[in-house]
Amino acid sequence: MGVALKLPFSWGGNSSVLRRLKIFWHLLYLFLYLVFRTTKGEPVIVYHSLGYFDIIRWARKIRGFRLILEVEEIYSDVSKMSPYWRNLEFRMFGAADSFILSTELLNERINPSNKPAVVIYGTYQVEPVIADKFDDGLIHVVYAGTFDHNKGGAQNAIAAVPFLPANYHMHICGFGTEEDTKMVETLIREASAASKAKVTYDGMKKGREFVEFLQRCHIGLSTQSPGDAYNDTSFPSKVLTYMANGLSVVSIRIPVLEASGLDGMISFYEQPDGRKIANALSEAELCDNRSSVSALDRDFRAKINAVL
């Protein structure tokens, strides 16, 4: 099936007037395109955004196309919003004819009328094997993600190191502000001095280098804070990234993972505590999860037609 990308012409300029004109022009172009290029009953997939909700709604009233809303999170759960914006977001959910969603729990929250919906957790592209596992007799664990101290993912991973046996190597790989990065490096030095296991800061990796590094490891660690509201509806993308590269996964137990089709393939720990994380890592079964990701892809392809 052919895919065409249509982009309106645009212009440069840093003044507030030009920026406002450019936004207005893009919204007008979107409105005119939907009015003149869609037909009644035609499925139109829209990524949910409060910025152009009214444009979509007005065009739909004129043309009568079917609105399929792709929703990966509830914005008003992730960031604080006024009641006006939260109501607007849920009005958009109510206007949809069907949904493409990132989690089963999201379907429960925004689809009380049980409109047609299909769940896709993220990209189901299985990465080809381009690197062999580390072969030094150690079990290599990787935390890949943000160093943001508010989320605490890297910090929780490092906290597990003193409780791991000597045959483990924890890799911290990711990004953050200069302050957060320095904090992570300090925590790594402290953990290394108090541990039998090895822990290293491996910097930020991208593209092929990142894929190759993941594939050399055995276990991927997902350690976000369980108390954040977005954990109820937002699927942690790093879980799929680990699995698509053939890693086992250890994660904090959160509702979206328990309700997913992956719950039996993940080793959970209950609390963001270093000892509990280390226990889960020690008990995790080492396996290649690529086939599980491929199965998710086949299931999604079979179900998407009911939504379209």
HELIX and SHEET records of a PDB file:
HELIX    1   1 SER A   16  ARG A   37  1                                  22    
HELIX    2   2 LEU A   50  TYR A   52  5                                   3    
HELIX    3   3 PHE A   53  ARG A   63  1                                  11    
HELIX    4   4 TYR A   75  VAL A   78  1                                   4    
HELIX    5   5 PRO A   83  ALA A   95  1                                  13    
HELIX    6   6 GLU A  104  ILE A  110  1                                   7    
HELIX    7   7 GLY A  153  ALA A  159  1                                   7    
HELIX    8   8 VAL A  161  PHE A  163  5                                   3    
HELIX    9   9 GLU A  178  ALA A  193  1                                  16    
HELIX   10  10 GLY A  207  ARG A  216  1                                  10    
HELIX   11  11 ALA A  229  ASP A  232  5                                   4    
HELIX   12  12 SER A  237  ALA A  244  1                                   8    
HELIX   13  13 PRO A  255  GLU A  258  1                                   4    
HELIX   14  14 ASP A  263  MET A  265  5                                   3    
HELIX   15  15 GLY A  274  GLU A  283  1                                  10    
HELIX   16  16 ARG A  290  VAL A  307  1                                  18    
SHEET    1   A 4 PRO A  43  TYR A  47  0                                        
SHEET    2   A 4 ARG A  66  VAL A  71  1                                        
SHEET    3   A 4 SER A  98  LEU A 101  1                                        
SHEET    4   A 4 ALA A 117  VAL A 119  1                                        
SHEET    1   B 6 LYS A 198  TYR A 201  0                                        
SHEET    2   B 6 TYR A 168  PHE A 175  1                                        
SHEET    3   B 6 ILE A 139  THR A 146  1                                        
SHEET    4   B 6 ILE A 219  SER A 222  1                                        
SHEET    5   B 6 SER A 248  ILE A 252  1                                        
SHEET    6   B 6 ILE A 266  TYR A 269  1                                        
END                                                                             
